[in-house]
Amino acid sequence: MQVVFMNTFDRMDGERTVVGAQVSICEHEGAWLVLWTEASEEADTWYEGTSWEEMLAAFRHGISIKMGAGFTPIIDGMLEDKRSLPGGIVAMLQCYGELNANAELFEELREWRKRTASQLRKSAYLVATNRLLMMISAYKPHNVNELAQIPGWGETKMRDYAEQVLEITSRYTRDTTFPLDWVSRLLDPKTFMQWSYKQKEQKYRNQMDRHKQKKQILQAIEDGRTLVELQAELEMTRRSLIERIEQLETEGYNLDAIVASELAEMPEEEKQSVLEAFDIVGDKYLKPVMQHVYGNEVSPDQSVDLIYDRLRFLRLSYRRRKMNRAV
């Protein structure tokens, strides 16, 4: 077993006692091992496996937790974007917004988002993220100039949703003011630092979950399972699962098996019409393809959602064929 990286940490426990710890990355015949050893305790294994990406995510996830708990490394810089942690007005505004969100207003904004997303047939997060709604509920903008100062509220959202959101927020009184330059003075540095490391911890946790999910999807496809079976196993919506499969395709994985399975009941003539439409109108957007093949109105015996799902799987097949021809 070869140690390829090692770092030492200290943490003040109370006023005097220094708690020492050590993190190490080891490699043996292509397998990685990440170990955390605290004082005289037995080593804690953070990762053991062959994936470099998974190992790195597990390493950074663990480091984020430990540094958030007060451990200081002798050699810093183990977390990507580390230098962005202590500063940045946007991060401070996000931190204060999450810690001081108005619960009642936040719930009212979530209900608005739910209605809007349903009307537009969009995912809720595309209308507004929870973090954005928390900031709005904390700062309570009453006009467009104030709303424009909320990070993440860009021109598109201003055009599409400003009137609706301000109708809600203007009913709430506030103790704070705009502009929001007071946040950097009021926010406790220690609180902000702990929040920052918490964001890192969640980021790397999400990376670890995605690596796990990726292996599950690829194994399920190899085993011949259907999309419905995968949905039940991963507890994902059909749309989210297809999006994940599309991402795996861009990473170079061969997903022909599940594409063939999901298109098995689609008539060959219809498939050919769609493939020809990709040649004519392109494959970036599916709505023009759908209109080209099916017209502006779908017949009552057809499901728009099912058609879109099939178009997405056919696009995977189309892009793979085009890439093979190019080679």
N, C-alpha and C positions, 0 to 999 in steps of 0.2 A: 504494500500500500504506500503510495507516494503522496506526500503533502505538497499540493501545488499552491496553496494560499493559506496564510494564517494571520490573524489580527488579535490584539489584546484590548480588553475594555476595562474601564473603571467606573464605579458608581459610588457616590457618597451615600451611605446609609445612616441618616441622621446627620450629626455634625462632625463626627470623627471617623467612624469606621468606613474603610474603603473596601467595597466588594469587587473582586477581580473576576474576569471571565475571559474566555477565549473562543473564537470561531475559527474553524478550519475547513478547507475544501480538499478532499483527497480523491485520488484516482487510481484505479487498479483494473487493467485489462479492459478499458473502455467503460467501466462503471464508475459513477460518481457517488461521493458520500459527503454530506455536509453535517458537521458536528458542532454543537454548542456545549461548552463546559463551563460551569459556574462554580467558582471557589473549589471546594473538594467534592462536589456532587458528581454523580455519574453523568457521563456525556448524554446529551439529548440529540437524537438523530432528526434533522430537519428534512433530509432527502436521501434516498438511496435508489439509484436507477441509472439508466443509460442516456437519458435525454439532457443535453446541455441546456436547452431552453427551459425545461422544467426545473432543472437544478438551480439555474440562475434566478428564476422567479421565487423558488422556495427560499433561497439564500437571502434575497432582498426582502422578502416578506418577513422572515425572522429578524433580520437586522432592523427593519422598521419598527417592529414591536419592541425590541430591546432598547433602541435609542429613544423611542417614545416613553419608555419606562425609566429613562435617566442614565442609561449606560453611554459612556463617551469612549469612542475608539481612539487608540493611539495613532493609527493611520486613518484619516477620513477619506471620503469620496467613494464609498462603496455603493451608494445609491445613485442611480442616474437622476439627473436634474437636482442633485443634492444642493447645489448652490442657490437654487430657487426657493429653498425651504424658508429661510429666515425672513425674507422680504417680499415685496410685491403688493401693491395696493389692491389689486384684484383678489389675490388670495385672502388678504385681510378682510375685504368686504364680504367675501364668501363665508369666511369663518364667523364673523360677527353676525351675518345674516342667519346662519344655521343655528347659532347659539341663542339668538334672540328673536326667533320667528314667532309671530303672533298666531297661536294655534287656531283660533276661530277664523281669522282671515285666510290662513293657509288652507284650511279645509274648504272654504268658499271658493278659493282660486282653483283648488283641485277639482271641485265639481264643475266649474266653468271649463276647465281643460278637458274633462271627460266628455262633456256635451259637445264641445268644439271638435274634438278628435273624432267623435262618432259621426258628426255631420260631414266632416271632410274626409272620412274613411282613412284617417292617418293614425299612426301610433301616437299615444299620448305624449311620449317624450319628444316627438318632433314638434309638437305645439309648444311645450315648455317643460324643462326638466324640474324635478323636485327642488334642486338647489336654487334655480332661478325663482321659483315660486316662494321659497323660503326667504330669499333676499327681498323680494317685493313685499312680503308680509311683514318683514322686520322694519324696512325703511318707509313703507307706505307712501309712495309717490302720488301726488294729487294732480299733476299735469304732465304733458308730454316732455317738457324740458327735464323734469325730475326723473321721469321714467327712463329717459335716454341715458341717465347716469348709472343705471343698474347693469353690471357686467353681463353680457350675453343677450341683452335686449337690443337687437340690431334693427336695421332699416326694414327688413321684411316683416318682423314681428310688429314693429311700430305701425306699418301700413295695415297689417291684417287684424291686429288684436288690440291696439292701444285703447281705442274707445271703449271696448268691452271691459278691459282690465281696470281702467281708470274709473269707470262707473262703479266698480266694486270697491276699489281702494279709497276713493274719495269719501266714502261713508265712515271711514275710520280716522279717529284723531291720532295724533302722534306727539311724542315728546322730543323727538330729534329733528334735525333740519337738513336741508340741502344747501350747498354741496356737501359731499360725504367725507371731506378731508379730516374731520374730527375722529373718524374711526381708528386711524393709525395711532392717535394719541391715547384713545380710551381703551383700546384692546390690550389686555395684559400679555406681555411677551411670552411668558411661560405657557399660558393658555393657548396662545397662537401656535407655539412650537409643538405642543402636544397634539393639537388639531392637525397640524401639517403632517406629522408623522403618521397620524391616523389615516390621512388620505393616502399616503404611500402604502401603508399596510393594506388598505382596501384595494388599491390598484394592483398590488402583487398577488393578493388573494384572488382577484378576478382573473389574473393571468394564469394562476395555478388551476382554477376551475375550468378555464377554457382549454388548457392542455388536457385535463382529465376528460372533458366533454369531447374533445377532438378524438381521443383514443377510443372512446365509447362508440362514437359515430362510425369511425372507420372499421372497428371490429364488427359492429352490427351489420354494416354493408357487406363486409366479407362473409358474414354468416348468412346473408340472404334475407335479412329482416326487412319489413316494409316500413314506409314512412309512418304509418299509423302505430306500428309497434314501437318505433323509435320515439314518437311523441309521448307514449305512455311511459316508456323507460326513463326518458330525460325530463319529463314534465315540462315540455316546451310547447308553445303554440306552433301550428303548422307553418305559419309565415316565418317565424323566427328560425325554425329548423331548416327550412328551405334556404333562407339567407345564409345560415351557417354552412350548408352544403355548397352553396355558390362560392363562399370564401375558400373552402377547402379545394375547390376546383381551381381557383386562381393560384393556389399554392402548389399545384402540379399533381394532385392526387387523382387517380383514375376512378371516377364514380359512375362508369357506364352501367354497372349492375343495377343501381337504384334508379338511374334515369330510365333504363329499359323497363323496369318493374312499374314505375309510375306512369309510363306512356303505353303500357301494354293494351289498354282498352281504348286508346285513341285511334280512330280510323286512319289508315295509311294515307288516304287521299288528303285528309285534313292535315296530317303531319307535313306532307309535301307542300301544301299551300302555305303553311307557316314558314317553312324553310325558304321557300321562294320569296316570301315577304321580307325575311331578314336580308336577302340579297338586294331587294329593291329599296326598302326604307331604313335599313340599318338595324343593328341589334342593341343599341344603347338604351332606347326607351321601348316599352312594350305596348303602350297605348296606341301608337301609330300602326304597329303590327296587328294588333287586335282589330282596329278599324279597317285595315286593308283586307283582312281575311274574313271578318264576320260582319262588317258594316257598322253603322252607328248604333244599331240596336241588336241585342242578343235575343234569340228566340226564347220563349217561356220555358222550354224543356232543357235549356242550358244554364249552367251556373257560372256567373261571371268569375267568382273566386276560383272555381275549378279550371276555367279557361286560362286565367292568369297563371295558376300553378303549372299547368301543362306548358304554357309559353316559356316559363322560366326554365323548366327542365329541357325543353327543346333548344333553348338558347345555349344551355351547357353543351349539348350535343353538337350544335351548329358551330360553336366557337372551337371545340376540340377538332372537328373536321377541318375548319379553316386553318387552324394552327398546324395540323398534320400536312395539309397541302402546301403551306408555306415552307415547311421543312423539306 
